[in-house]
């Protein structure tokens, strides 16, 4: 990417220092954000479930770990095939065994603003694609705000043969997602989301140990 040409105006001070114009300061801040996006990384073993990749498993269990930046958020009611949210790093752990599905996902964004936009997109998708289908393909989602991190949702997915529970939390410039199949009722009581909320709280604390995530 070619660097933008910027004219910097400065006022000389008695000490020989200079003060950059607001435009120059904004440009430098943007450059810092771009640099952060390029260097954002998730350390090996960062996910709470990542160690399970090296553990024992039964023949019918399928575990996968992906660092793809194109993998959509695990809460994806509109069925987006690829992510296009400007993320800097992403890691997704998935577990599948017959009708049981569990996942953990952490996404780092280049700024808090970008992470907030991603959360708005989750809410918009739930509102736009929160129900549909007919007969055996009918589905619906319900969601409520949850007191974790800077903003969070607990979400129930209702399908013909299964149900799912999800927690999506934003902390600073990062988003974490936890998903499990299993019992959930339409009132979405917190008690039914206990393990996911516990994991989400643990992860929000870990996220703040990464440089630049929590400011």
N, C-alpha and C positions, 0 to 999 in steps of 0.2 A: 504494500500500500504506500503510495507516495505521500510524503509528509506535507501537511498543509502549510502554505506560506503565511506567516503571521508577522505583522508589524507591531513591535513593542515600543510603546512610549514610556519614558521614565523621567522622573524628576530627581535631580541630583540633590542629595542632602548634605548637611554640613560635615558628616562623617565620611562622605565619599560613597555611600550606598545609593541604591536606586530602588524605586518602587514601580513595579510593573503595572500596566493598565489592567482594569478588570477583565478585558478580553484576553490578555495574555495569561492572567491567572486561571481563567476558565479553560484555556487551551492546555495549560500545564496539568490541570486537574484531570481533564479528559485523557491526556497522555498517560497519566498515572493509572487511570481506570483501565485503559487498553493494555498497559503493561501487566496489571494484575490479572486481566483475563487470560493473557498469554502464559503466565507463570502459575496459574491456579492449579493445584494438584491435590489429590486425595492420597494420603500415605497408604502403603500396603497394609492390609489388616484393619483399616479404619472402620468398616461396617461392623455392626454388632454381630452379624451372622457370618461374616466372611471366613472365620476359622473352620466353619462346617465344611467348606470345600475340601479340606484335607482330612476330614474325619471319616469314619465308617458309614456306609450306606447300604440299604437293602436293594435288591435287584429292581424293584418297582419305583424306587425313588430317583427323581431327576433334579439335579442341582446345577445351577448355571450362574456364572459371574460375568458381567459385561461392563466394559468401560466406554461403550459407544455413546457419542454425543448426540446421535440421532434417535436414540431410543426414547419414545414419548414417556411422559410421567405415568407411573403405574395407575393413577386414577385418570382414566381416559374415556369418559362416557361417549364422546363423539367419534371415537375410533380413529384418531389421527395416526397416520402411518409413520411419520417422522417428526422429530422435534425441531422447531425452528425458533428457539427462544434466546439465542445468543449465549448459551451457557459456556462456561470455561472448562468445567470438568464434570463428569458424571460416573456413577457406579451403581449397578443394580444387581442384587442377589435375588434369585428366584428358586423356589422349591415346589416341586409338583409330585404328587403321589396319588394316583387314581383321581378322586374328586377333591383332594386337598390341595390348596394353592396358598403359598405364603411368599411375600416379597418384602425387600427392604431396598430403598433407593435414596441416594443422596446426590444432589445437584448443586454445584457451585456456579454462581453467576458473577459477571464482572462488576456488579454494583448492587446495592440494596434496591435501587430503583428498578433494576431489571428483575430482581427476585419478586418484588411487589407486583410487577406486571404479570409475571408467571402465575402468581396466586390469583390475580384478577381473572386470568384466563381459565383457571380451574373453576372458579365460581361461575363464569360466563358459560362454560361448557356444561356444567351441571344444570344451569337454568335452561339452556337451549336443547340439550339432549338428555334431560333427566328422566324421560319415559318414552316408550315406543314399542314397536313390534306388536305382533298378534299371536294368540294361541301359545304354542310352545316357545315362541321367540319373544314373548312379551317380557319387558324388564322395566324397572324404575329405580330411581335413587332418591334418597333423602339425606339431608345434611344439616348440621348445626355447628355453630362456632364452639371452640374448645379453648380453655385457658392454658395454652402451652406456647412457649417462645414469644415471638412478636405477634403472630396471628396463626390460627390453626382451625382446621375443620375435622369433625368426625363424620364419616359418611357410611351409610348403609346401602348396599346394592341388593336388589330383590329380583331373582330370576326364577324361571320355571322349576329347575331342579336344584338350585343352590342359592346361597346368600353369601354376601361378603361384608366385611368390616374394614374400613380404611381410616387412617389418620394422616392428614397432610399438614405439616408445620413449616412455617418460615421463621428462620432466626437470622437476622442481618441479611447478608447476601446469599444465603443458602436455603434450600428446601429439602426436607426429608419426608419420605412417604413410607408408611407401613400398611401392609394389606394381609388379611387372612380370610379364608372362607370360614363359615360357621354361623351359628345362630345369631340373629339380630332382629329385633322388633322395630316397628315403624316409629316408635317414640325415641329410639336411639339412646337408651339409658347409658350413662357413663360406665356402669358396672359391666356392660357387655363389651366395652372397649379397653378394659383394664390392662391387659398385656401390651397392647399397641400404644396406649398412652404412656405406660412405663418406659417402653423403648424410645418413644419420641422425646420424652423428657431427658433421658440419658443422652440421646444423640444431640439435643440442643446444647447441652453442656460441652460435649466434645467439639461441636462445631466452633464454639467460641475460642477454642485453643488453636484453631487454624489462623494464620496471619490474614488480617483484613476482613474476616467474615463478620465480626461483630463491631467493627469500627475501632 
